Each structure stands twice: as C-alpha cells, then as structure tokens.
Amino acid sequence: MLRRLDHTGFAVKDLEAAIALFRDVLAADVGPIFEDPLQRVRLCFASYDGGRVELIAPLGDDSPVTRVLAQGGGGTYHLCYETDDLDAEVARLRKQRFLPTGPAQPAVAFGGRRVIFLFHQVAKLIELVESTAK
Amino acid sequence: MIDDRLRTILADVLELEPGTISDATAAGEVKSWDSVRHLQLVLAVEGEFDVAFDPEEIPTLTSARAIHDALAARGVL
C-alpha cells in the first residue's frame, strides 16, 4: 500500500536559480545536489515542516525532464508516494490503468532505493519510491 | 493491413484523419505523437484490447506496425 506522500516533483531549467528562489524567497531548507545518471536528472530537495519539493533539472537533452520543460514550461509535474512493497503496488496500480513509463530503477537521491514512474489519464504522472532498500 | 480498432485509437489519440493512418505511421513522423500522447495511446490500446504491456516494451511501441505486432503476439489480433 501507499505509505505517505514523499514529495512533489518540480521541473526547472536552471537548478541553481531554483535553489536560490526556494531557499532565499520561499524559505525552504535546501539539501545537497544529486546527479542521477540513470534518471538523467540533477536534483535537490527543498524541505518544509509539512513536506518537501523535489527540484529537478535535466541532465542532458535526452533527459525526460527536457521533454517536460518543452511541453509545459516546467513547474509541478509529479507526485511521489512511498510504498513498503513497490512491486506489489505497481501490480495493484497496473490494474487501475496506471502505465509504467519504464522499469523500476535505483535512485541516487534515495540512497539506491528503487523508484518507478507511472502515468494515468487523470492522475497524470506519479512516482513510487520503496520505503527501504531491497 | 491495420486493424480498424487500432486505426480508430490512433486517430482519436493523435488527432489524425483515420484515412491517413497506415502500418508505417510512426512517432518520428507524426508531430502530435509526443511522450504524453504515447502513454495515452498505450493506455487506450490496453483498454480496448484488454492487454497489459511490459514496462520494457512500452517505449518500443512507436509505430502502428509495432503496436499491431505486439497485439498479434498476444493473440488478440
């Protein structure tokens, strides 16, 4: 089952500029920058008492975030949920017409825990992250 | 020859005239076939034909022929 909402994904073209905005103007605690060669992104978390925002910039023209920026100009584009059993949750959501956009992969920003993105006609793009490394 | 149900889905999702769609219709040649429409297209095909594609297979379904072949491999065409 889904345990909790982990973060909101926020696509940006310029990560350093977005960090400055969220830290200096929007009063977030901004963590370290990660580079994830599998996901083809650079990212960091902007955290608040009630949640956190994942600031994500493309790592190269073949990044999925490049396409997000080209299509919508960036901003909020996915919600990430934590789950105890990623494979079971994917199977459950698959029956509810959520479509994986690719296989589950380990993510640098989550200490190697696997993540997977799924698309739904109404919910749009969601991400699942497993709660413990397996 | 392309299946009529598949042609209808391609036309609806990609906003194309059905008569312009052939086996050779492919993502690289159709401007509206972007990454989001691709996911919408695969969802529509799965719903119509009651199949579920593997995650590794979904990015390869980038032409009418490829989708047709994937459906044929599942015995629904």
Backbone of each chain as ProteinMPNN parsed JSONL, in Angstrom:
{"seq_chain_A": "MLRRLDHTGFAVKDLEAAIALFRDVLAADVGPIFEDPLQRVRLCFASYDGGRVELIAPLGDDSPVTRVLAQGGGGTYHLCYETDDLDAEVARLRKQRFLPTGPAQPAVAFGGRRVIFLFHQVAKLIELVESTAK", "coords_chain_A": {"N_chain_A": [[0.835, -1.196, 0.0], [0.263, 2.374, -0.354], [2.305, 4.404, 1.562], [2.819, 7.09, 2.318], [2.751, 10.538, 1.16], [5.623, 11.465, -0.416], [7.034, 13.53, -1.787], [6.679, 16.487, -3.895], [7.227, 16.732, -7.303], [9.12, 19.053, -9.133], [9.778, 20.597, -12.024], [12.568, 22.232, -13.417], [14.488, 24.523, -15.401], [16.909, 25.724, -14.751], [18.727, 24.709, -12.225], [20.267, 25.841, -10.131], [19.308, 28.451, -9.98], [16.685, 27.94, -9.241], [17.086, 26.767, -6.755], [18.067, 28.965, -5.333], [15.796, 30.589, -5.374], [13.863, 29.038, -3.948], [15.183, 28.752, -1.499], [15.936, 31.377, -0.656], [13.757, 33.047, -1.031], [11.376, 31.588, -0.761], [11.721, 30.338, 1.615], [12.676, 27.708, 2.146], [14.39, 24.789, 3.426], [17.181, 23.814, 1.876], [18.633, 20.971, 0.494], [21.516, 18.871, -0.389], [22.858, 18.794, -3.784], [22.071, 16.309, -6.137], [23.288, 14.131, -8.686], [21.851, 12.105, -11.062], [22.59, 9.596, -13.064], [21.1, 7.538, -14.185], [18.396, 8.31, -14.108], [18.744, 10.57, -15.51], [18.902, 13.223, -14.519], [19.489, 16.239, -12.588], [19.156, 17.143, -9.219], [17.59, 18.446, -6.219], [16.337, 18.587, -2.845], [13.857, 20.701, -1.534], [12.935, 21.52, 1.531], [10.232, 21.6, 3.936], [8.376, 22.057, 7.01], [5.979, 20.702, 6.581], [6.331, 19.078, 4.372], [8.065, 18.264, 1.278], [9.69, 19.584, -1.649], [10.792, 18.416, -4.727], [13.26, 19.63, -6.598], [13.994, 19.561, -9.936], [16.194, 19.233, -12.585], [17.101, 18.889, -16.043], [19.53, 16.443, -17.053], [21.23, 16.637, -19.547], [20.186, 16.485, -23.043], [18.645, 14.264, -23.523], [17.186, 13.775, -21.319], [14.236, 12.908, -19.453], [13.092, 15.091, -18.246], [13.711, 17.191, -19.865], [11.841, 16.935, -21.883], [9.532, 17.397, -20.414], [9.877, 20.079, -19.723], [9.855, 21.197, -22.266], [7.267, 20.716, -23.091], [5.523, 21.839, -21.218], [6.696, 23.958, -19.925], [7.689, 23.645, -17.403], [7.609, 23.442, -13.736], [5.264, 22.09, -11.281], [4.998, 18.63, -11.719], [4.873, 15.962, -11.008], [3.711, 13.679, -8.443], [5.118, 12.06, -5.664], [4.98, 8.967, -4.072], [5.565, 7.048, -1.157], [6.155, 3.591, -0.682], [5.782, 0.409, 0.907], [6.061, -1.945, -0.485], [7.103, -2.004, -3.478], [6.834, -3.474, -5.896], [4.43, -4.892, -5.571], [2.714, -2.752, -5.339], [2.937, -1.515, -7.816], [1.802, -3.542, -9.373], [-0.801, -3.492, -8.346], [-1.636, -0.871, -9.053], [-1.363, -1.069, -11.753], [-3.58, -2.512, -12.521], [-5.444, -0.59, -12.237], [-5.244, 1.023, -14.367], [-2.891, 2.508, -14.484], [0.115, 3.334, -16.042], [3.346, 2.111, -16.393], [6.157, 4.161, -17.069], [8.595, 3.224, -17.618], [11.069, 0.803, -16.534], [11.461, -0.073, -12.991], [13.985, 1.612, -11.184], [17.113, 2.008, -9.401], [17.617, 4.917, -7.358], [19.678, 7.694, -7.016], [19.165, 9.855, -5.296], [17.677, 8.711, -3.331], [19.241, 7.023, -1.895], [19.772, 4.715, -3.335], [17.46, 3.278, -3.266], [14.705, 1.831, -5.067], [12.869, 3.461, -7.667], [9.909, 4.212, -9.533], [8.115, 5.468, -12.312], [4.749, 6.233, -13.106], [2.045, 6.638, -15.373], [-1.195, 8.081, -15.548], [-4.41, 8.639, -16.898], [-5.956, 10.602, -15.593], [-4.757, 11.12, -13.045], [-2.306, 11.752, -13.943], [1.232, 12.044, -13.947], [2.833, 9.956, -11.637], [5.157, 9.051, -9.035], [6.676, 6.253, -7.53], [8.393, 5.334, -4.606], [10.385, 2.977, -2.986], [10.197, 2.03, 0.462], [12.279, 0.996, 1.954], [15.664, -0.041, 1.344], [16.088, -2.706, -0.946]], "CA_chain_A": [[0.0, 0.0, 0.0], [0.984, 3.635, -0.318], [2.513, 4.771, 2.958], [2.669, 8.536, 2.511], [3.248, 11.373, 0.069], [7.025, 11.782, -0.11], [7.391, 14.866, -2.291], [6.126, 16.979, -5.15], [8.284, 16.946, -8.289], [9.009, 20.391, -9.72], [10.768, 20.655, -13.098], [13.156, 23.555, -13.664], [15.565, 24.537, -16.389], [18.139, 26.16, -14.091], [18.612, 24.203, -10.853], [20.854, 26.775, -9.161], [18.377, 29.574, -9.833], [15.524, 27.448, -8.491], [17.527, 26.611, -5.361], [18.117, 30.307, -4.744], [14.413, 31.039, -5.194], [13.197, 28.308, -2.86], [15.907, 28.979, -0.24], [16.022, 32.767, -0.229], [12.463, 33.73, -1.132], [10.278, 30.733, -0.318], [12.048, 29.892, 2.98], [12.879, 26.261, 2.26], [15.712, 24.241, 3.737], [17.585, 23.133, 0.644], [19.654, 19.966, 0.724], [22.577, 18.771, -1.4], [22.501, 18.49, -5.177], [22.4, 14.966, -6.614], [23.235, 13.844, -10.122], [21.409, 10.726, -11.245], [22.792, 9.268, -14.471], [20.046, 6.64, -14.685], [17.195, 9.108, -14.353], [19.176, 11.67, -16.386], [18.484, 14.478, -13.896], [20.127, 16.831, -11.423], [18.023, 17.473, -8.355], [17.767, 18.606, -4.782], [15.067, 18.707, -2.139], [13.551, 21.92, -0.787], [12.099, 20.926, 2.574], [9.455, 22.4, 4.873], [7.809, 21.243, 8.084], [4.86, 19.873, 6.117], [6.597, 18.307, 3.161], [9.232, 18.715, 0.528], [9.589, 19.731, -3.093], [11.987, 17.949, -5.432], [13.608, 20.489, -7.734], [14.601, 18.631, -10.887], [16.642, 19.824, -13.844], [17.585, 17.84, -16.95], [20.958, 16.146, -17.196], [21.373, 16.318, -20.971], [18.994, 16.658, -23.883], [17.843, 13.041, -23.539], [16.513, 13.636, -20.028], [12.768, 13.052, -19.51], [12.702, 16.43, -17.794], [13.809, 18.064, -21.038], [10.543, 16.867, -22.562], [8.56, 18.065, -19.541], [10.08, 21.52, -19.872], [9.466, 21.59, -23.625], [5.819, 20.595, -23.276], [4.703, 22.653, -20.33], [7.411, 25.075, -19.348], [8.193, 23.329, -16.071], [6.706, 23.517, -12.599], [4.838, 20.826, -10.68], [4.634, 17.66, -12.76], [4.554, 14.634, -10.49], [3.63, 13.431, -7.005], [5.838, 10.831, -5.323], [4.458, 8.255, -2.909], [6.404, 5.982, -0.611], [5.433, 2.338, -0.502], [6.567, -0.676, 1.51], [6.266, -3.018, -1.456], [6.984, -1.323, -4.76], [6.355, -4.373, -6.954], [3.005, -5.157, -5.339], [1.964, -1.524, -5.597], [2.883, -1.362, -9.277], [0.821, -4.512, -9.87], [-2.141, -3.002, -7.988], [-1.962, 0.303, -9.857], [-1.47, -1.508, -13.156], [-4.972, -2.931, -12.737], [-6.243, 0.629, -12.194], [-4.912, 1.758, -15.583], [-1.652, 3.29, -14.394], [1.047, 2.751, -17.005], [4.756, 2.438, -16.112], [6.853, 4.823, -18.176], [9.85, 2.494, -17.775], [11.259, -0.124, -15.421], [11.92, 0.455, -11.708], [15.446, 1.792, -11.173], [17.64, 2.631, -8.182], [17.739, 6.368, -7.477], [20.763, 8.261, -6.204], [18.632, 10.753, -4.267], [17.029, 7.913, -2.292], [20.203, 6.061, -1.374], [19.736, 3.472, -4.102], [16.127, 2.659, -3.274], [14.146, 1.869, -6.404], [11.716, 4.317, -7.981], [9.28, 3.96, -10.834], [7.116, 6.466, -12.688], [3.569, 5.691, -13.765], [1.154, 7.655, -15.934], [-2.631, 7.794, -15.539], [-5.102, 9.662, -17.685], [-6.444, 11.677, -14.714], [-3.746, 11.431, -12.026], [-1.095, 12.127, -14.695], [2.462, 11.324, -13.617], [3.183, 9.744, -10.229], [6.381, 8.29, -8.794], [6.689, 5.441, -6.321], [9.721, 5.024, -4.078], [10.244, 1.957, -1.951], [10.481, 2.637, 1.758], [13.563, 0.532, 2.441], [16.475, -0.628, 0.285], [15.879, -4.14, -1.067]], "C_chain_A": [[0.872, 1.25, 0.0], [1.084, 4.103, 1.127], [2.244, 6.263, 3.181], [3.107, 9.26, 1.242], [4.662, 11.804, 0.423], [7.391, 13.188, -0.569], [6.572, 15.226, -3.53], [7.293, 17.258, -6.095], [8.068, 18.245, -9.049], [10.128, 20.545, -10.758], [11.25, 22.087, -13.33], [14.256, 23.44, -14.721], [16.904, 24.797, -15.711], [18.053, 25.779, -12.606], [19.133, 25.212, -9.836], [19.928, 27.978, -8.927], [17.155, 29.153, -9.018], [15.876, 27.259, -7.021], [17.535, 27.972, -4.658], [16.713, 30.828, -4.464], [13.76, 30.36, -3.99], [13.87, 28.567, -1.506], [15.738, 30.415, 0.248], [14.676, 33.481, -0.204], [11.344, 32.895, -0.533], [10.621, 29.956, 0.964], [12.168, 28.383, 3.153], [14.27, 25.96, 2.788], [16.136, 23.382, 2.55], [18.759, 22.207, 0.929], [20.698, 19.929, -0.383], [22.029, 18.486, -2.794], [22.958, 17.072, -5.505], [22.413, 14.969, -8.141], [22.879, 12.376, -10.279], [21.535, 10.354, -12.713], [21.742, 8.319, -15.044], [18.774, 7.41, -15.018], [17.477, 10.285, -15.279], [18.714, 13.028, -15.824], [19.52, 14.942, -12.873], [18.991, 17.305, -10.522], [18.479, 17.808, -6.952], [16.393, 18.784, -4.156], [15.0, 20.034, -1.403], [12.516, 21.539, 0.264], [11.425, 21.97, 3.464], [8.957, 21.488, 5.984], [6.774, 20.249, 7.541], [5.129, 19.05, 4.883], [7.814, 18.816, 2.439], [8.953, 18.701, -0.963], [10.898, 19.239, -3.695], [12.2, 18.848, -6.647], [14.437, 19.657, -8.698], [14.944, 19.361, -12.175], [17.181, 18.71, -14.745], [19.1, 17.687, -16.904], [21.156, 15.683, -18.636], [20.059, 16.416, -21.718], [18.099, 15.431, -23.892], [17.142, 12.79, -22.207], [14.996, 13.708, -20.21], [12.302, 14.427, -19.07], [12.834, 17.456, -18.927], [12.47, 18.1, -21.763], [9.457, 17.549, -21.727], [8.654, 19.578, -19.713], [9.603, 21.999, -21.247], [7.953, 21.618, -23.779], [5.031, 21.568, -22.408], [5.413, 23.818, -19.685], [7.885, 24.852, -17.93], [7.152, 23.522, -14.989], [6.331, 22.141, -12.097], [4.428, 19.83, -11.766], [4.518, 16.233, -12.254], [4.437, 14.663, -8.966], [4.31, 12.109, -6.731], [5.289, 10.252, -4.025], [5.458, 7.205, -2.458], [5.559, 4.738, -0.388], [6.353, 1.279, 0.088], [6.902, -1.76, 0.505], [6.032, -2.457, -2.855], [6.382, -2.228, -5.832], [4.859, -4.677, -6.799], [2.165, -3.93, -5.666], [1.858, -1.239, -7.096], [1.832, -2.306, -9.856], [-0.603, -4.048, -9.558], [-2.558, -1.84, -8.87], [-2.107, -0.048, -11.337], [-2.906, -1.904, -13.487], [-5.929, -1.74, -12.72], [-5.857, 1.577, -13.328], [-3.833, 2.828, -15.357], [-0.615, 2.576, -15.241], [2.486, 3.112, -16.637], [5.397, 3.131, -17.317], [8.203, 4.176, -18.442], [9.996, 1.56, -16.594], [11.62, 0.602, -14.127], [13.445, 0.507, -11.715], [15.892, 2.347, -9.827], [17.878, 4.122, -8.405], [18.784, 6.892, -6.501], [20.213, 9.079, -5.039], [17.948, 10.006, -3.127], [17.949, 6.796, -1.808], [20.165, 4.713, -2.07], [18.413, 2.742, -4.038], [15.524, 2.81, -4.668], [12.966, 2.848, -6.5], [11.161, 3.884, -9.326], [8.247, 5.054, -11.069], [5.966, 5.775, -13.41], [2.67, 6.832, -14.227], [-0.284, 7.162, -15.874], [-3.347, 8.954, -16.226], [-5.542, 10.853, -16.83], [-5.372, 12.095, -13.705], [-2.455, 11.962, -12.645], [0.115, 11.348, -14.171], [2.635, 11.194, -12.096], [4.483, 8.948, -10.164], [6.158, 7.463, -7.536], [8.133, 5.244, -5.903], [9.547, 4.006, -2.965], [10.796, 2.487, -0.637], [11.806, 2.176, 2.343], [14.328, -0.102, 1.289], [16.291, -2.139, 0.269], [16.94, -4.726, -1.991]], "O_chain_A": [[2.062, 1.194, 0.312], [0.079, 4.191, 1.832], [1.535, 6.646, 4.111], [3.746, 8.678, 0.366], [4.875, 12.442, 1.454], [7.995, 13.95, 0.186], [5.881, 14.394, -4.117], [8.242, 17.947, -5.721], [6.974, 18.511, -9.547], [11.302, 20.616, -10.394], [10.455, 23.022, -13.426], [14.865, 22.384, -14.896], [17.911, 24.173, -16.046], [17.381, 26.456, -11.827], [18.512, 25.418, -8.793], [19.793, 28.455, -7.8], [16.652, 29.924, -8.201], [15.066, 27.555, -6.142], [17.065, 28.102, -3.528], [16.473, 31.442, -3.424], [13.181, 31.02, -3.127], [13.194, 28.596, -0.478], [15.436, 30.648, 1.419], [14.486, 34.422, 0.567], [10.457, 33.431, 0.13], [9.902, 29.033, 1.348], [11.799, 27.844, 4.197], [15.202, 26.749, 2.63], [15.524, 22.354, 2.262], [19.753, 22.613, 1.531], [20.766, 20.834, -1.214], [20.907, 18.009, -2.961], [24.084, 16.682, -5.193], [21.665, 15.698, -8.791], [23.527, 11.507, -9.697], [20.696, 10.741, -13.526], [21.52, 8.297, -16.255], [18.156, 7.199, -16.061], [16.549, 10.924, -15.776], [18.203, 13.872, -16.561], [20.314, 14.152, -12.364], [17.98, 17.812, -11.009], [19.6, 17.498, -6.55], [15.416, 19.089, -4.84], [15.952, 20.442, -0.737], [11.361, 21.268, -0.063], [11.958, 23.052, 3.711], [9.107, 20.269, 5.898], [6.705, 19.104, 7.987], [4.223, 18.378, 4.39], [8.516, 19.699, 2.931], [8.126, 17.942, -1.469], [11.98, 19.6, -3.231], [11.418, 18.825, -7.597], [15.47, 19.107, -8.315], [14.097, 20.021, -12.778], [17.667, 17.694, -14.246], [19.843, 18.655, -16.741], [21.24, 14.485, -18.908], [18.978, 16.43, -21.129], [16.92, 15.53, -24.231], [16.573, 11.72, -21.991], [14.514, 14.486, -21.034], [11.232, 14.881, -19.476], [12.139, 18.471, -18.933], [12.019, 19.158, -22.202], [8.568, 18.202, -22.274], [7.641, 20.267, -19.833], [9.02, 23.076, -21.37], [7.415, 22.447, -24.514], [3.984, 22.065, -22.824], [4.789, 24.595, -18.963], [8.429, 25.765, -17.309], [5.973, 23.735, -15.27], [6.978, 21.147, -12.428], [3.609, 20.148, -12.628], [4.095, 15.36, -13.011], [4.98, 15.542, -8.297], [4.116, 11.141, -7.466], [5.152, 10.949, -3.02], [6.112, 6.557, -3.275], [4.406, 4.817, 0.035], [7.551, 1.253, -0.196], [7.929, -2.427, 0.634], [4.906, -2.44, -3.351], [5.515, -1.796, -6.593], [4.121, -4.714, -7.784], [1.059, -4.039, -6.194], [0.823, -0.781, -7.58], [1.059, -1.915, -10.73], [-1.503, -4.185, -10.386], [-3.679, -1.806, -9.378], [-2.865, 0.585, -12.072], [-3.387, -1.662, -14.593], [-7.081, -1.858, -13.136], [-6.11, 2.779, -13.258], [-3.864, 3.902, -15.958], [-0.48, 1.354, -15.168], [2.821, 4.295, -16.574], [5.188, 2.716, -18.457], [8.887, 4.546, -19.397], [9.122, 1.529, -15.728], [12.038, 1.759, -14.16], [14.112, -0.416, -12.182], [15.142, 3.074, -9.177], [18.286, 4.543, -9.487], [18.766, 6.568, -5.313], [20.732, 9.007, -3.925], [17.669, 10.588, -2.079], [17.482, 5.747, -1.363], [20.487, 3.688, -1.47], [18.244, 1.702, -4.676], [15.793, 3.787, -5.367], [12.193, 3.028, -5.559], [11.853, 3.273, -10.141], [7.587, 5.509, -10.134], [6.17, 4.863, -14.212], [2.551, 7.858, -13.556], [-0.563, 5.987, -16.114], [-2.923, 10.106, -16.132], [-5.505, 11.992, -17.295], [-5.11, 13.285, -13.532], [-1.618, 12.545, -11.956], [0.036, 10.136, -13.975], [2.591, 12.185, -11.367], [4.856, 8.262, -11.116], [5.524, 7.925, -6.588], [9.002, 5.014, -6.744], [8.675, 4.149, -2.108], [11.735, 3.283, -0.615], [12.402, 2.89, 3.149], [13.724, -0.639, 0.36], [16.328, -2.788, 1.314], [16.949, -5.933, -2.233]]}, "seq_chain_B": "MIDDRLRTILADVLELEPGTISDATAAGEVKSWDSVRHLQLVLAVEGEFDVAFDPEEIPTLTSARAIHDALAARGVL", "coords_chain_B": {"N_chain_B": [[-2.34, -5.162, -43.161], [-3.807, -2.509, -41.348], [-5.553, -2.938, -38.287], [-8.976, -2.12, -37.754], [-9.921, -1.222, -35.263], [-7.568, -0.494, -33.998], [-6.737, 1.488, -35.739], [-8.713, 3.401, -35.269], [-8.205, 4.106, -32.603], [-5.605, 5.199, -32.82], [-6.215, 7.362, -34.463], [-7.983, 8.843, -32.851], [-6.47, 9.439, -30.496], [-4.156, 10.647, -31.463], [-5.184, 12.622, -32.945], [-5.655, 12.476, -35.759], [-6.649, 12.106, -39.206], [-8.476, 9.224, -39.901], [-8.076, 7.956, -42.36], [-5.516, 8.595, -43.064], [-3.832, 6.979, -41.72], [-1.559, 4.334, -41.524], [0.242, 1.16, -41.574], [2.782, 2.125, -41.442], [2.692, 4.446, -40.009], [4.241, 6.399, -37.597], [5.952, 7.378, -34.551], [8.081, 9.164, -34.984], [7.324, 10.512, -37.214], [4.944, 11.753, -36.882], [3.741, 14.647, -35.644], [2.104, 15.115, -33.42], [2.488, 12.871, -31.892], [3.795, 12.742, -29.179], [5.634, 12.331, -26.035], [3.739, 12.222, -23.964], [1.318, 11.776, -25.33], [2.005, 9.337, -26.312], [1.92, 7.674, -24.054], [-0.796, 7.952, -23.449], [-1.821, 6.783, -25.704], [-0.925, 4.109, -25.51], [-2.256, 3.36, -23.16], [-4.9, 3.552, -24.09], [-4.917, 1.563, -26.064], [-4.38, -0.689, -24.49], [-6.72, -0.724, -22.958], [-8.734, -1.085, -24.889], [-8.091, -3.557, -26.071], [-7.765, -5.2, -23.939], [-5.264, -5.91, -22.742], [-1.973, -6.008, -21.206], [0.933, -4.325, -21.409], [4.467, -4.959, -21.082], [6.726, -3.092, -18.951], [9.236, -2.636, -20.179], [8.597, -2.914, -22.794], [6.895, -0.901, -23.556], [8.163, 1.595, -24.374], [8.949, 0.841, -26.917], [6.818, 0.723, -28.586], [6.304, 2.366, -30.91], [5.201, 2.718, -33.403], [2.507, 2.123, -35.714], [2.732, -0.404, -36.791], [4.426, -1.675, -34.928], [2.797, -1.689, -32.656], [0.676, -3.209, -33.604], [2.007, -5.65, -34.058], [2.738, -6.309, -31.444], [0.259, -6.705, -30.295], [-0.637, -8.801, -31.87], [1.159, -10.741, -31.086], [0.134, -11.334, -28.646], [-2.106, -12.616, -29.278], [-4.48, -11.272, -29.761], [-5.077, -10.064, -32.079]], "CA_chain_B": [[-3.322, -4.065, -43.11], [-4.016, -2.119, -39.961], [-6.839, -3.28, -37.697], [-9.843, -0.946, -37.686], [-9.975, -0.687, -33.888], [-6.292, 0.183, -33.753], [-6.755, 2.725, -36.523], [-9.588, 4.358, -34.583], [-7.484, 4.596, -31.42], [-4.531, 6.086, -33.281], [-6.825, 8.598, -34.973], [-8.558, 9.612, -31.737], [-5.454, 9.922, -29.558], [-3.182, 11.505, -32.146], [-5.949, 13.648, -33.677], [-5.355, 12.31, -37.18], [-7.707, 11.55, -40.029], [-8.266, 7.77, -39.959], [-7.601, 7.533, -43.677], [-4.077, 8.887, -43.227], [-3.067, 6.072, -40.864], [-1.155, 3.063, -42.128], [1.211, 0.424, -40.76], [4.02, 2.897, -41.359], [2.523, 5.611, -39.131], [5.226, 6.212, -36.517], [6.14, 8.535, -33.675], [9.017, 10.125, -35.53], [6.762, 11.198, -38.378], [3.677, 12.386, -36.513], [4.102, 15.683, -34.679], [1.308, 15.011, -32.187], [2.865, 11.657, -31.145], [4.859, 13.078, -28.229], [5.778, 11.334, -24.965], [2.487, 12.091, -23.218], [0.355, 11.101, -26.216], [2.411, 7.934, -26.417], [1.37, 6.981, -22.89], [-2.248, 7.921, -23.629], [-2.085, 5.816, -26.765], [-0.735, 2.762, -24.971], [-3.379, 3.119, -22.248], [-6.108, 3.326, -24.887], [-4.783, 0.253, -26.702], [-4.549, -1.693, -23.437], [-8.124, -0.782, -22.586], [-9.544, -1.623, -25.99], [-7.776, -4.959, -26.37], [-7.661, -5.913, -22.66], [-3.914, -6.452, -22.588], [-1.068, -5.194, -20.392], [2.279, -4.399, -21.956], [5.554, -4.931, -20.113], [7.356, -1.764, -18.9], [10.33, -2.53, -21.148], [8.032, -2.962, -24.145], [6.108, 0.301, -23.833], [8.879, 2.586, -25.194], [9.196, 0.342, -28.278], [5.561, 0.702, -29.348], [6.337, 3.704, -31.502], [4.617, 2.752, -34.741], [1.3, 1.302, -35.83], [3.186, -1.773, -37.015], [4.935, -2.228, -33.67], [1.648, -1.961, -31.776], [-0.016, -4.342, -34.218], [2.776, -6.875, -33.809], [2.661, -6.623, -30.014], [-1.087, -7.253, -30.066], [-0.69, -10.109, -32.532], [1.926, -11.683, -30.268], [-0.722, -11.713, -27.521], [-3.242, -13.366, -29.808], [-5.728, -10.507, -29.786], [-5.281, -9.619, -33.472]], "C_chain_B": [[-3.672, -3.759, -41.651], [-5.446, -2.457, -39.502], [-7.681, -2.011, -37.505], [-9.914, -0.349, -36.278], [-8.691, 0.053, -33.543], [-6.225, 1.498, -34.524], [-7.591, 3.793, -35.814], [-8.897, 4.956, -33.358], [-6.381, 5.574, -31.826], [-5.106, 7.426, -33.734], [-7.32, 9.47, -33.824], [-7.464, 10.239, -30.871], [-4.518, 10.933, -30.222], [-3.849, 12.614, -32.961], [-5.561, 13.663, -35.154], [-6.613, 11.856, -37.917], [-7.469, 10.046, -40.159], [-7.676, 7.308, -41.294], [-6.12, 7.776, -43.902], [-3.205, 7.886, -42.475], [-2.801, 4.753, -41.574], [-0.221, 2.332, -41.166], [2.465, 1.251, -40.51], [3.895, 4.135, -40.476], [3.375, 5.416, -37.869], [5.454, 7.518, -35.77], [7.035, 9.602, -34.309], [8.465, 10.959, -36.672], [5.468, 11.941, -38.073], [3.951, 13.374, -35.377], [3.361, 15.523, -33.355], [1.692, 13.8, -31.336], [4.057, 11.981, -30.233], [4.825, 12.092, -27.061], [4.488, 11.14, -24.166], [1.427, 11.388, -24.068], [0.706, 9.623, -26.364], [1.827, 7.129, -25.254], [-0.152, 6.884, -22.986], [-2.64, 6.879, -24.669], [-1.973, 4.384, -26.239], [-1.865, 2.41, -23.997], [-4.655, 2.812, -23.018], [-6.073, 1.956, -25.552], [-4.987, -0.855, -25.661], [-6.026, -1.836, -23.057], [-8.983, -1.428, -23.651], [-9.337, -3.118, -26.175], [-7.589, -5.812, -25.101], [-6.321, -6.645, -22.534], [-3.124, -5.53, -21.662], [0.345, -5.383, -20.935], [3.316, -4.355, -20.826], [6.204, -3.536, -20.118], [8.462, -1.577, -19.943], [9.811, -2.44, -22.584], [7.383, -1.633, -24.546], [6.883, 1.335, -24.671], [9.116, 2.139, -26.634], [7.951, 0.396, -29.16], [5.366, 2.025, -30.074], [5.908, 3.741, -32.965], [3.361, 1.891, -34.737], [1.689, -0.157, -36.017], [3.652, -2.423, -35.715], [3.796, -2.561, -32.711], [0.872, -3.162, -32.303], [0.701, -5.652, -33.893], [2.706, -7.295, -32.338], [1.302, -7.221, -29.661], [-1.215, -8.64, -30.686], [0.05, -11.155, -31.703], [1.127, -12.158, -29.054], [-1.998, -12.417, -27.978], [-4.549, -12.61, -29.848], [-5.972, -9.851, -31.145], [-5.014, -10.794, -34.401]], "O_chain_B": [[-3.811, -4.667, -40.833], [-6.41, -2.277, -40.246], [-7.156, -0.96, -37.137], [-9.962, 0.87, -36.114], [-8.717, 1.092, -32.883], [-5.715, 2.498, -34.018], [-7.203, 4.961, -35.773], [-8.989, 6.158, -33.106], [-6.246, 6.648, -31.24], [-4.558, 8.485, -33.429], [-7.108, 10.682, -33.818], [-7.523, 11.426, -30.551], [-4.14, 11.939, -29.622], [-3.176, 13.435, -33.585], [-5.195, 14.695, -35.717], [-7.527, 11.29, -37.316], [-6.359, 9.634, -40.497], [-6.871, 6.378, -41.338], [-5.532, 7.222, -44.83], [-1.979, 7.932, -42.577], [-3.703, 4.141, -42.146], [0.072, 2.827, -40.078], [3.128, 1.093, -39.485], [4.893, 4.808, -40.22], [3.25, 4.411, -37.169], [5.189, 8.606, -36.281], [6.772, 10.798, -34.182], [9.045, 11.975, -37.055], [4.957, 12.676, -38.918], [4.346, 12.976, -34.281], [3.927, 15.768, -32.29], [1.272, 13.702, -30.183], [5.18, 11.546, -30.487], [4.069, 11.121, -27.094], [4.178, 10.027, -23.741], [0.722, 10.505, -23.578], [-0.17, 8.773, -26.521], [1.302, 6.034, -25.452], [-0.733, 5.854, -22.644], [-3.65, 6.189, -24.534], [-2.841, 3.551, -26.503], [-2.37, 1.288, -24.011], [-5.409, 1.915, -22.642], [-7.09, 1.264, -25.598], [-5.682, -1.837, -25.92], [-6.515, -2.948, -22.858], [-9.864, -2.231, -23.343], [-10.292, -3.859, -26.407], [-7.292, -7.003, -25.188], [-6.271, -7.843, -22.254], [-3.552, -4.413, -21.371], [0.88, -6.492, -20.914], [3.07, -3.79, -19.761], [6.236, -2.871, -21.153], [8.608, -0.499, -20.518], [10.505, -1.95, -23.475], [7.331, -1.288, -25.727], [6.309, 1.903, -25.599], [9.448, 2.963, -27.486], [8.034, 0.138, -30.361], [4.368, 2.715, -29.866], [6.219, 4.692, -33.682], [3.177, 1.041, -33.866], [1.046, -1.048, -35.463], [3.319, -3.574, -35.432], [3.825, -3.589, -32.035], [0.46, -4.03, -31.532], [0.073, -6.636, -33.501], [2.626, -8.483, -32.026], [1.207, -8.128, -28.834], [-1.822, -9.539, -30.105], [-0.373, -12.309, -31.625], [1.39, -13.226, -28.501], [-2.855, -12.767, -27.167], [-5.615, -13.216, -29.955], [-6.973, -9.158, -31.33], [-5.124, -10.655, -35.619]]}, "name": "protein", "num_of_chains": 2, "seq": "MLRRLDHTGFAVKDLEAAIALFRDVLAADVGPIFEDPLQRVRLCFASYDGGRVELIAPLGDDSPVTRVLAQGGGGTYHLCYETDDLDAEVARLRKQRFLPTGPAQPAVAFGGRRVIFLFHQVAKLIELVESTAKMIDDRLRTILADVLELEPGTISDATAAGEVKSWDSVRHLQLVLAVEGEFDVAFDPEEIPTLTSARAIHDALAARGVL"}
